[in-house]
Amino acid sequence: MDKNEFQELLSKTGLNKRELAELVGIPYATVNGWGSKVPYPPYARFLLEAVIKIQTLEKVVKAVEPILKDKI
């Protein structure tokens, strides 16, 4: 993973580095150092893609909740 890919995926989440760190429980200094002090870890892509999938799923749930509320 390079800086451009990281930035693109981070942008898709709508989060900044500090918010990502808090969300996944990694110290901000660690996330902030990725790509400058140390290479991006192999799991960075997985984390960002997982956040994007969860956000998408939350949008779907929010959209269908009113429909299912009366059915259940």
C-alpha positions as CSV (number, residue, x, y, z in Angstrom):
1,M,0.0,0.0,0.0
2,D,1.3,3.4,-0.9
3,K,0.4,6.9,0.4
4,N,-2.1,7.6,-2.5
5,E,-4.0,4.4,-1.9
6,F,-4.1,5.0,1.8
7,Q,-5.3,8.5,1.4
8,E,-8.0,7.4,-1.2
9,L,-9.3,4.7,1.1
10,L,-9.2,7.0,4.2
11,S,-11.1,9.6,2.2
12,K,-13.8,7.1,1.3
13,T,-14.3,6.4,5.1
14,G,-14.9,10.1,5.7
15,L,-12.5,9.8,8.7
16,N,-9.2,11.4,9.4
17,K,-6.2,9.6,10.9
18,R,-7.1,10.5,14.5
19,E,-10.7,9.2,14.1
20,L,-9.5,6.0,12.4
21,A,-7.0,5.4,15.2
22,E,-9.8,5.9,17.8
23,L,-12.2,3.7,15.9
24,V,-9.9,0.7,15.6
25,G,-8.1,1.2,18.9
26,I,-4.6,1.9,17.5
27,P,-2.6,4.8,19.0
28,Y,-2.8,7.9,16.9
29,A,1.0,8.2,16.8
30,T,1.2,4.7,15.2
31,V,-1.4,5.6,12.5
32,N,0.2,9.0,11.9
33,G,3.6,7.4,11.4
34,W,2.4,5.1,8.6
35,G,3.9,6.0,5.3
36,S,6.5,8.4,6.8
37,K,8.3,6.9,9.8
38,V,7.3,3.3,9.0
39,P,5.8,1.6,5.9
40,Y,2.0,1.1,5.8
41,P,1.3,-2.2,7.6
42,P,-0.2,-5.1,5.5
43,Y,-3.4,-4.8,7.6
44,A,-4.0,-1.1,6.8
45,R,-5.9,-1.9,3.6
46,F,-8.0,-4.5,5.4
47,L,-8.9,-2.0,8.2
48,L,-9.9,0.7,5.8
49,E,-11.9,-1.6,3.5
50,A,-13.7,-3.1,6.6
51,V,-14.6,0.4,7.8
52,I,-16.0,1.2,4.4
53,K,-18.1,-2.0,4.3
54,I,-19.4,-1.4,7.8
55,Q,-20.4,2.2,6.9
56,T,-22.2,0.9,3.8
57,L,-24.0,-1.8,5.8
58,E,-25.1,0.8,8.4
59,K,-26.6,2.9,5.7
60,V,-28.5,-0.1,4.3
61,V,-29.8,-1.0,7.8
62,K,-30.9,2.5,8.4
63,A,-32.7,2.6,5.1
64,V,-34.6,-0.7,5.7
65,E,-35.3,-0.3,9.4
66,P,-38.5,1.8,8.9
67,I,-39.8,-0.8,6.4
68,L,-39.0,-3.8,8.7
69,K,-40.2,-2.1,11.8
70,D,-43.8,-2.6,11.0
71,K,-43.3,-6.1,9.7
72,I,-41.6,-7.6,12.7
